[in-house]
Amino acid sequence: GQNIDQPTEMTATEGAIVQINCTYQTSGFNGLFWYQQHAGEAPTFLSYNVLDGLEEKGRFSSFLSRSKGYSYLLLKELQMKDSASYLCAVGGSQGNLIFGKGTKLSVKP
Amino acid sequence: GAVVSQHPSWVICKSGTSVKIECRSLDFQATTMFWYRQFPKKSLMLMATSNEGSKATYEQGVEKDKFLINHASLTLSTLTVTSAHPEDSSFYICSAKSKWYEQYFGPGTRLTVT
């Protein structure tokens, strides 16, 4: 079966750091993706991990541990515009993406 | 980055009618496009995988006769919702692969069936 878990909601303060965790149990694995989705809009690509370790891209970093079925997205120096849903997704065997339910992040002043 | 467009952005139709949604990759060729559906406050659910020049592969529970997919060229895939009902009201999003791992999403089409 396919199971991707991430917290439903998180709240953080502007300028702070927040970590969004994701655990997965899937029949196949072709990488771990993170997408950002603002309400009413399509997801936008943030990061891709296929090997264990940390990938850093500006204020955003993503970590993967394949043995633990675990990933996190780290957002630094939070800005109000970072308020959005963050979707964890596993790459499927057909090139598709299997999404978690998303974590709604609210950034407060 | 790669650009994917969808048309229309939103559509309101009456129950029983059909609606066609277009998905285009504007600056790259996509041999594979995906169609997702997202209900309010829910995650994206894959409906079908569309391969250029061949029949689409539908996910379990998705009616292929109701959701017709045509991938006529390397830059265009269409989804037709036939005999739409209010429960088909949703946010339909397509994506296209530019590299083996990257998918780019269209802006989505919000369908409301009255």
HADDOCK unambig.tbl for C-alpha pairs under 7 A between the chains (distance, minus, plus):
assign (segid A and resid 41 and name CA) (segid B and resid 107 and name CA) 6.03 0.50 0.50
assign (segid A and resid 41 and name CA) (segid B and resid 108 and name CA) 6.77 0.50 0.50
assign (segid A and resid 42 and name CA) (segid B and resid 93 and name CA) 6.90 0.50 0.50
assign (segid A and resid 42 and name CA) (segid B and resid 105 and name CA) 6.22 0.50 0.50
assign (segid A and resid 42 and name CA) (segid B and resid 106 and name CA) 6.38 0.50 0.50
assign (segid A and resid 42 and name CA) (segid B and resid 107 and name CA) 4.88 0.50 0.50
assign (segid A and resid 42 and name CA) (segid B and resid 108 and name CA) 5.78 0.50 0.50
assign (segid A and resid 43 and name CA) (segid B and resid 105 and name CA) 6.40 0.50 0.50
assign (segid A and resid 44 and name CA) (segid B and resid 105 and name CA) 6.94 0.50 0.50
assign (segid A and resid 99 and name CA) (segid B and resid 43 and name CA) 6.51 0.50 0.50
assign (segid A and resid 99 and name CA) (segid B and resid 44 and name CA) 6.28 0.50 0.50
assign (segid A and resid 100 and name CA) (segid B and resid 43 and name CA) 6.34 0.50 0.50
assign (segid A and resid 101 and name CA) (segid B and resid 42 and name CA) 6.02 0.50 0.50
assign (segid A and resid 101 and name CA) (segid B and resid 43 and name CA) 4.39 0.50 0.50
assign (segid A and resid 102 and name CA) (segid B and resid 43 and name CA) 6.36 0.50 0.50
